[in-house]
Amino acid sequence: MGEIQTAIMTVINSGQMKAMIVLLIAALVLGVASAIKSGTFKWSEFGKFVPDKIWPLIAWVVVAVIANMSNEWAGLGNLVYAGIIAIYTKGILGSVKLLTGLDIPKVLS
């Protein structure tokens, strides 16, 4: 296997990727549940899912592969990862707030 293929497999099989997939699924499920509960569910909103949730994940994969091949990019890979975790967590907390009525500060949800 070449250097690029090895870097791609390393990123895809990483704990970071697994964590993001779990958070992505949680954000999707809780988002749909909270929309159904609030009566605002629309199939047309799924079109926003790709640019809001999937493109950042793909961007991280690209940066992480480059970082895996060049240590100069490692900091940027970690920064992008932290940003995506923040995006997914904010969506999850917002959905939990709608579903449960918990008093979660607006800045977090």
C-alpha positions, -999 to +999 in steps of 0.1 A: +000+000+000+012+035-008+018+063+016-015+080+008-036+048+011-019+041+045-027+076+057-063+073+046-068+040+063-051+053+095-075+083+096-106+062+088-098+037+115-089+063+141-106+068+174-113+104+163-133+092+133-153+068+154-161+095+179-173+118+151-195+091+136-211+085+170-217+122+175-230+126+140-255+098+144-266+111+179-270+146+164-292+132+135-314+110+158-319+137+185-324+164+158-352+144+142-367+135+175-368+171+187-382+183+154-410+157+156-417+166+192-419+203+184-440+197+153-414+213+130-402+182+112-398+187+075-381+163+050-367+193+032-345+201+062-325+169+054-309+189+026-291+210+052-277+180+069-250+174+042-235+210+043-239+214+080-227+180+092-211+159+064-189+185+047-171+194+079-164+157+084-150+153+049-129+184+054-114+169+086-106+136+067-087+155+041-068+176+066-061+146+088-048+126+059-024+154+050-014+158+087-008+121+089+017+125+060+032+158+072+036+167+108+034+204+099-004+200+095-010+181+128-021+213+146-046+222+119-060+187+120-066+189+157-082+224+153-106+212+127-114+181+148-122+203+178-144+225+157-164+196+143-168+182+178-182+216+189-206+217+160-220+182+167-221+188+205-240+221+201-266+204+179-270+175+204-273+198+234-299+219+215-320+188+208-317+176+244-329+210+255-359+208+233-367+172+242-363+175+279-367+211+288-333+211+306-319+246+312-289+245+290-273+279+284-281+293+249-244+296+241-240+258+244-272+249+225 
